Amino acid sequence: MDINEVFTRYDYSSIPSRKVNCGCALHFVIKGRQLHKPITDSPTEMVRFLLEQGAQADILDGDGKTPLQVARKARKRDIIQVFQEYGIIK
């Protein structure tokens, strides 16, 4: 499995249907969505785990936002701090 895979879905409400970028695993964790059964109850710890495994923090979601931008918009200070710990915020 590619830890940096960008997940997509089809939007059938438009004609023709189109593929929509949903973001990567970091986006899903920060937005509070699940890909599979969670292995931890802490989104902060999951972000830390993904970064330790080599997750890229510069992948854009369908709105053109990085995971850090999503965390900032949602005011998730604990997750922002993890990005600081890993040197993603300069």
GITA-V553525 format. One record per residue. N is the residue number from 1. SS is DSSP state (2 for helix, 1 for strand, 0 for the rest). PHI is phi in degrees with one decimal (none if undefined). BURIAL is I if it has 9 or more other C-alpha atoms within 8 Angstrom, else O. Layout:
# GITA-V553525
N:SS:PHI:BURIAL  N:SS:PHI:BURIAL
This chain:
# GITA-V553525
1:0:none:O  2:0:-90.8:O  3:0:-65.0:I  4:0:-104.8:I  5:0:-58.4:O  6:0:-97.0:I  7:1:-84.6:O  8:1:-131.2:I  9:1:-145.5:O  10:1:-97.1:O  11:1:-99.7:I  12:0:-93.3:O  13:0:-80.0:O  14:0:-109.6:O  15:0:-118.9:O  16:0:-73.4:O  17:0:-63.8:I  18:1:-137.9:I  19:1:-82.2:O  20:1:-115.0:I  21:1:-77.2:I  22:1:-100.3:I  23:1:103.9:I  24:0:-102.7:I  25:2:-57.9:I  26:2:-59.6:I  27:2:-59.7:I  28:2:-61.7:I  29:2:-63.7:I  30:2:-68.0:I  31:2:-78.8:O  32:0:85.1:O  33:0:-100.1:O  34:0:-110.5:O  35:0:-92.3:O  36:0:-144.9:O  37:0:-59.9:O  38:0:-67.0:O  39:0:-97.2:O  40:0:-149.4:O  41:0:-88.1:O  42:0:-106.0:O  43:2:-58.9:I  44:2:-62.2:I  45:2:-67.6:O  46:2:-68.7:I  47:2:-61.4:I  48:2:-58.5:I  49:2:-59.8:O  50:2:-62.5:I  51:2:-65.4:I  52:2:-63.1:O  53:0:-86.3:O  54:0:100.7:O  55:0:-61.8:I  56:0:-86.4:O  57:0:-93.5:I  58:0:-107.6:O  59:0:-75.7:I  60:0:-97.1:I  61:0:-90.1:I  62:0:-63.9:I  63:0:-94.5:O  64:0:77.4:O  65:0:-108.7:I  66:0:-81.1:I  67:2:-56.4:I  68:2:-63.1:I  69:2:-62.7:O  70:2:-64.5:I  71:2:-63.9:I  72:2:-64.1:I  73:2:-61.3:O  74:0:-84.0:O  75:0:57.4:O  76:0:-93.7:I  77:2:-59.8:O  78:2:-64.6:O  79:2:-73.1:I  80:2:-59.0:I  81:2:-62.7:O  82:2:-62.7:I  83:2:-60.6:I  84:2:-64.1:I  85:2:-57.7:O  86:0:-93.2:O  87:0:73.3:O  88:0:-79.9:O  89:0:-98.3:O  90:0:-100.8:O
